[in-house]
Amino acid sequence: MQKKINIKIGDKVQIISGKYKNQIGNVKKVLIEKNSLIIENLNFKTKHIKPRQNEKQGEIKKIEAPIDRSNIKIQIN
């Protein structure tokens, strides 16, 4: 059974609970299987990447992590 999320890419949403409470952003990606969303410029996580070859160096990237659908409401207007 497929879950239904009534939020689409590009919608303006407000976070209603958690670390980023009361912040507003646009939806970048919808993850239906996990019932969560990725919002632009919010909820950054640090990812450490190991070097794959001897000549390359490892790096630290900041990526946007998903936020659960229950913590988000659609911003009207």
VOMI-903949 format. One record per residue (C-alpha): residue in three letters; x, y, z; residue number from 1. Coordinates in Angstrom, 3 decimals. Example, Ala and Ser with C-alpha at 12.3 -4.5 7.8 and 13.67 -1.06 7.14 Angstrom:
BEGIN
res / xx / yy / zz / n
ALA / 12.300 / -4.500 / 7.800 / 1 $
SER / 13.670 / -1.060 / 7.140 / 2 $
# end
This chain:
BEGIN
res / xx / yy / zz / n
MET / 0.000 / 0.000 / 0.000 / 1 $
GLN / 1.450 / 3.336 / -1.086 / 2 $
LYS / 1.343 / 6.257 / 1.319 / 3 $
LYS / -0.001 / 9.596 / 0.168 / 4 $
ILE / 1.833 / 12.820 / 0.912 / 5 $
ASN / -0.077 / 15.971 / 0.005 / 6 $
ILE / 3.100 / 18.057 / -0.330 / 7 $
LYS / 4.844 / 18.493 / -3.668 / 8 $
ILE / 8.292 / 19.647 / -4.763 / 9 $
GLY / 8.547 / 23.450 / -4.610 / 10 $
ASP / 5.900 / 23.912 / -1.897 / 11 $
LYS / 6.712 / 26.343 / 0.905 / 12 $
VAL / 6.553 / 24.556 / 4.266 / 13 $
GLN / 7.058 / 25.411 / 7.931 / 14 $
ILE / 8.665 / 23.084 / 10.474 / 15 $
ILE / 6.480 / 22.714 / 13.556 / 16 $
SER / 8.751 / 20.720 / 15.887 / 17 $
GLY / 12.373 / 19.798 / 16.465 / 18 $
LYS / 15.659 / 21.655 / 16.114 / 19 $
TYR / 14.470 / 23.800 / 13.191 / 20 $
LYS / 11.066 / 24.744 / 14.668 / 21 $
ASN / 9.305 / 27.756 / 13.029 / 22 $
GLN / 11.738 / 27.863 / 10.093 / 23 $
ILE / 10.359 / 28.093 / 6.565 / 24 $
GLY / 11.796 / 26.507 / 3.427 / 25 $
ASN / 10.980 / 25.004 / 0.040 / 26 $
VAL / 10.607 / 21.270 / -0.548 / 27 $
LYS / 13.523 / 19.908 / -2.570 / 28 $
LYS / 12.606 / 16.201 / -2.630 / 29 $
VAL / 9.761 / 13.978 / -1.391 / 30 $
LEU / 10.606 / 10.506 / -0.042 / 31 $
ILE / 7.273 / 8.655 / -0.103 / 32 $
GLU / 8.684 / 5.332 / 1.177 / 33 $
LYS / 10.126 / 6.985 / 4.307 / 34 $
ASN / 7.229 / 9.454 / 4.703 / 35 $
SER / 9.697 / 12.338 / 4.844 / 36 $
LEU / 10.874 / 15.392 / 2.906 / 37 $
ILE / 14.150 / 17.128 / 2.139 / 38 $
ILE / 13.941 / 20.902 / 2.551 / 39 $
GLU / 16.384 / 23.341 / 0.924 / 40 $
ASN / 19.090 / 24.759 / 3.233 / 41 $
LEU / 17.766 / 23.046 / 6.391 / 42 $
ASN / 18.773 / 20.018 / 8.484 / 43 $
PHE / 22.380 / 19.648 / 7.310 / 44 $
LYS / 24.293 / 16.527 / 8.353 / 45 $
THR / 28.044 / 15.948 / 8.046 / 46 $
LYS / 29.216 / 13.010 / 5.920 / 47 $
HIS / 32.833 / 11.840 / 6.063 / 48 $
ILE / 34.008 / 10.272 / 2.808 / 49 $
LYS / 37.073 / 8.023 / 2.724 / 50 $
PRO / 39.572 / 8.305 / -0.127 / 51 $
ARG / 39.006 / 5.677 / -2.840 / 52 $
GLN / 42.454 / 5.796 / -4.458 / 53 $
ASN / 45.937 / 6.511 / -3.172 / 54 $
GLU / 46.164 / 9.873 / -4.934 / 55 $
LYS / 42.798 / 11.234 / -3.780 / 56 $
GLN / 42.080 / 12.728 / -0.380 / 57 $
GLY / 39.071 / 12.096 / 1.801 / 58 $
GLU / 36.573 / 14.877 / 2.308 / 59 $
ILE / 33.840 / 16.091 / 4.616 / 60 $
LYS / 30.536 / 16.985 / 2.928 / 61 $
LYS / 27.466 / 18.664 / 4.349 / 62 $
ILE / 24.283 / 17.092 / 2.990 / 63 $
GLU / 20.617 / 17.865 / 3.611 / 64 $
ALA / 18.920 / 15.139 / 5.638 / 65 $
PRO / 15.213 / 14.268 / 5.462 / 66 $
ILE / 12.657 / 15.544 / 7.976 / 67 $
ASP / 9.609 / 13.463 / 8.892 / 68 $
ARG / 6.293 / 14.522 / 7.358 / 69 $
SER / 4.628 / 14.771 / 10.781 / 70 $
ASN / 6.956 / 17.646 / 11.743 / 71 $
ILE / 5.982 / 19.807 / 8.757 / 72 $
LYS / 2.962 / 21.862 / 7.724 / 73 $
ILE / 2.224 / 23.637 / 4.460 / 74 $
GLN / 2.815 / 27.391 / 4.639 / 75 $
ILE / -0.215 / 29.175 / 3.203 / 76 $
ASN / 0.396 / 32.318 / 1.133 / 77 $
# end
